Amino acid sequence: MVEKTALIVGISGIVGRNLADTLATLPGWTVTGLSRHAHDDLGAIKRATVDLLDADATKAAVASLPPPTHVFFGTWARQATEAENCAVNGAMVRHALEAAAATGGVQHAALVTGLKHYLGSFENYAAVELDTPFTEDQPRVPGPNFYYTQEDILFELAARHGFSWSVARPHTMIGYAPGNAMNLGTSLAVYATICRETGRPFVFPGSPEQYAGVTDMTDATLLARHLVWSSTTPAAANMAFNVVDGDVFRWKKLWRQVAGYFGIEAAPYPGEARPLATSLADVGPKWDTIVARHGLRTTKVERIAPWWHVDADLGRTQECLTDMSRSRELGFLDYVKTSGALFRLFDRLRAERIIP
């Protein structure tokens, strides 16, 4: 068996944590990681903390770890404008990959982006007519997009240093990563808990199109398995892949199922979006009371449940549906039922004492 060493850039996030857990179950892999801040819940994984915007510090951090054969990049830093997103997130990818390539053993680098590849950036969102289901061969949307900047840097460095690459484009992700800024599943669990504990109605906060339309999501454990597959399967080298669970659903049905898990009723849909960033703007003290009442881990609500992301995801007025044919045709056949992925996340949040 050929030994492989994974360098997970963003190991504390929703992508990184689930990828590390997956690789830990596979023979022949050593797992290392980089994160922006220190974390005490990542076990014995060899890791370093670093600001990826500092090229020299990134090179030193990577050099302090075992030389990687496979690099997985799954982090980003949100900026005020898309031009800044391109500059900052492009630099982070460049510094991480150049530092890894300097060790001399990189065989493959995998980049995780998302469906804004097809939808456009925050500033240019759905400005063109969408062609769904999304397929990997669709042209880029006009305008700046940090996903495109990251891809181009990946392509450049792979050609220069002689390693293969892959790009994963998941939809909204479900997975365990407390404090992750884009974690719809955890935010829904916190929202449902607040409704149960305070008597607030559990109202779907999104658009009529998202409430009634067909959509899909991505379980982080399935994404992790796909990243391993695309990074070690020769036929999958140098390709981009959509990565979703494999089922489709309507929120109007799944919302009732989520409510049932928490022992509450789903409120009637009001027929329009009611953003949580507005309706829950003052909920912080109530959450602190819930945490104290149930002896939960001390977490500020704005840290574990960023309402802006829930509103952005559930407030879309466009159909968002993804095609997985490219992966299926090359042999990746894994499937996850989205409701099951959500309930498994809720179970873990309870076990970790994040929700009661």
Residue pairs with C-beta under 8 A, 6 or more apart in sequence:
1 27
1 28
2 28
3 28
3 29
3 30
4 28
4 29
4 30
4 69
4 70
4 232
5 29
5 30
5 31
5 32
5 66
5 67
5 68
5 69
5 70
5 105
6 19
6 20
6 23
6 29
6 30
6 31
6 32
6 68
6 69
6 70
6 71
6 72
7 32
7 33
7 34
7 62
7 65
7 68
7 70
7 71
7 72
7 100
8 16
8 19
8 20
8 31
8 32
8 33
8 34
8 72
8 74
9 16
9 33
9 34
9 52
9 71
9 72
9 73
9 74
9 75
9 96
10 16
10 33
10 34
10 35
10 73
10 74
10 75
11 17
11 20
11 33
11 34
11 35
11 42
11 45
11 47
12 33
12 35
12 36
12 37
12 39
12 42
12 177
12 179
13 35
13 74
13 75
13 177
13 180
14 74
14 173
14 175
14 176
14 177
14 180
14 182
14 183
14 220
15 72
15 74
15 75
15 112
15 173
15 220
15 223
15 224
16 33
16 35
16 72
16 74
16 75
16 177
17 42
17 175
17 176
17 177
17 220
18 175
18 176
18 177
18 220
18 221
18 223
18 224
19 72
19 74
19 223
19 224
19 227
19 228
20 31
20 33
20 42
20 45
21 221
21 224
22 221
22 224
22 225
22 228
23 29
23 31
23 224
23 228
24 31
26 228
30 46
30 66
31 45
31 46
32 45
32 46
32 47
32 65
32 66
32 68
33 42
33 45
33 46
33 47
33 48
34 47
34 48
34 49
34 50
34 52
34 58
34 61
34 62
34 96
35 42
35 47
35 49
36 49
36 50
36 51
36 52
36 75
37 49
38 49
46 65
46 66
47 65
48 61
48 62
48 64
48 65
49 61
50 57
50 58
50 60
50 61
51 57
51 58
52 58
52 75
52 91
52 92
52 95
52 96
53 88
53 91
53 92
53 95
54 95
55 91
55 94
55 95
55 98
55 99
58 95
58 96
58 99
59 95
59 98
59 99
59 102
61 99
62 68
62 96
62 99
62 100
62 102
62 103
63 99
63 102
63 103
67 103
67 104
67 105
68 100
68 103
68 105
68 106
69 105
69 106
69 107
69 108
70 106
70 107
70 108
70 109
70 110
70 231
70 232
71 96
71 97
71 100
71 106
71 108
71 109
71 110
72 109
72 110
72 112
72 227
72 231
73 93
73 96
73 97
73 109
73 110
73 111
73 112
73 150
74 112
75 92
76 85
76 89
76 92
76 146
77 88
77 89
77 92
78 85
78 181
79 85
79 87
79 88
79 89
81 123
82 121
82 122
82 123
82 124
82 143
82 144
82 145
82 146
83 144
85 121
85 122
85 144
85 146
86 144
86 145
86 146
86 149
88 146
89 146
89 149
89 150
90 146
90 149
90 150
90 153
93 111
93 150
93 153
93 154
94 153
94 157
97 106
97 109
97 153
97 154
97 157
98 157
100 106
100 109
101 157
101 160
101 161
101 163
106 161
106 163
107 163
107 164
108 163
108 164
108 165
108 166
108 231
108 232
108 237
109 154
109 157
109 158
109 163
109 164
109 165
109 166
110 165
110 166
110 167
110 168
110 227
110 230
110 231
111 150
111 151
111 154
111 165
111 166
111 167
111 168
112 167
112 168
112 170
112 223
112 227
113 147
113 150
113 151
113 167
113 168
113 169
114 147
114 169
114 170
114 171
115 134
115 169
115 170
115 171
115 320
115 322
116 122
116 125
116 145
116 147
117 140
117 141
117 145
117 147
117 148
117 169
118 130
118 131
118 134
118 138
118 141
118 169
119 125
119 126
119 130
119 141
119 318
119 320
120 126
120 127
120 128
120 141
120 143
120 145
121 141
121 143
121 144
121 145
121 146
123 143
123 144
124 141
124 142
124 143
124 144
124 145
126 316
126 317
126 318
127 141
127 142
127 143
128 141
128 142
130 318
130 319
130 320
131 138
132 319
132 320
132 321
133 321
133 322
133 323
134 169
134 242
134 320
134 321
134 322
134 323
135 242
135 323
135 325
135 326
136 169
136 239
136 240
136 241
136 242
136 326
140 148
151 167
151 240
154 165
154 167
155 165
158 164
158 165
158 238
164 237
164 238
165 237
165 238
166 227
166 230
166 231
166 236
166 237
166 238
166 239
166 240
166 241
167 239
167 240
167 241
168 223
168 226
168 227
168 230
168 240
168 241
168 243
169 240
169 241
169 242
169 243
169 322
170 218
170 223
170 242
170 243
170 244
171 215
171 216
171 217
171 218
171 244
171 320
171 322
172 182
172 184
172 217
172 218
172 313
173 182
173 183
173 184
173 217
173 218
173 219
173 220
173 223
174 184
174 185
174 217
174 218
174 219
174 220
174 338
174 341
174 342
174 345
175 183
175 185
175 219
175 220
175 221
175 223
175 341
175 345
176 220
176 345
176 348
176 349
176 352
177 183
177 186
177 220
178 186
178 299
178 304
178 352
178 354
179 299
179 303
179 304
180 186
181 306
181 309
182 306
182 309
183 304
183 306
183 309
184 217
184 309
184 310
184 313
184 314
185 341
185 342
185 345
185 346
186 304
186 305
186 345
186 349
186 354
187 276
187 304
187 305
187 306
187 307
187 309
187 310
188 258
188 310
188 342
189 262
189 345
189 346
189 349
189 354
189 355
190 287
190 301
190 304
190 305
190 355
191 202
191 276
191 280
191 305
191 310
192 202
192 258
192 259
192 261
192 262
192 264
193 262
193 290
193 355
193 356
194 200
194 280
194 283
194 286
194 287
194 290
195 201
195 202
195 262
195 264
196 202
196 262
196 263
196 264
197 286
197 290
197 293
197 356
198 286
201 267
202 255
202 259
202 262
202 264
202 265
202 266
202 267
203 267
203 269
203 270
203 274
204 211
204 251
204 252
204 255
204 266
204 267
204 269
204 314
205 273
205 274
205 275
205 276
205 279
205 310
205 311
205 314
205 315
206 251
206 273
206 311
206 313
206 314
206 315
206 316
207 272
207 273
207 314
207 315
207 316
207 317
208 269
208 271
208 272
208 273
209 316
209 317
209 318
209 319
210 251
210 314
210 315
210 316
210 317
211 250
211 251
211 252
211 255
211 269
212 250
212 251
212 252
213 250
213 319
214 248
214 249
214 250
214 319
214 321
215 248
215 249
215 250
215 251
215 319
215 320
215 321
216 244
216 245
216 247
216 248
216 249
216 320
216 321
216 322
216 338
217 244
217 245
217 338
217 341
218 243
218 244
218 245
219 245
219 336
219 338
219 341
221 336
221 341
222 243
222 245
222 334
222 335
222 336
222 341
223 243
225 334
226 241
226 243
226 327
226 332
226 334
229 236
229 331
229 332
230 236
230 239
230 241
230 327
230 332
233 330
233 331
233 332
235 330
235 331
236 327
236 330
236 332
239 326
241 326
241 327
241 332
242 322
242 323
242 324
242 326
242 327
243 324
243 327
244 322
244 324
245 335
245 336
245 337
245 338
245 341
246 324
246 334
246 335
246 336
247 335
247 336
247 337
247 338
248 321
249 338
249 339
251 314
252 269
254 338
254 339
254 342
255 266
256 266
257 339
258 266
258 342
259 265
259 266
261 342
261 343
261 346
262 346
273 311
273 314
273 315
275 307
275 311
275 315
276 307
276 310
276 311
277 307
277 308
277 311
280 301
280 307
283 301
284 300
284 301
284 302
287 300
287 301
288 300
288 301
290 296
290 356
291 297
291 298
291 299
293 356
294 356
295 353
296 353
296 354
296 355
296 356
297 352
297 353
297 354
299 354
304 354
346 355
349 355
350 356
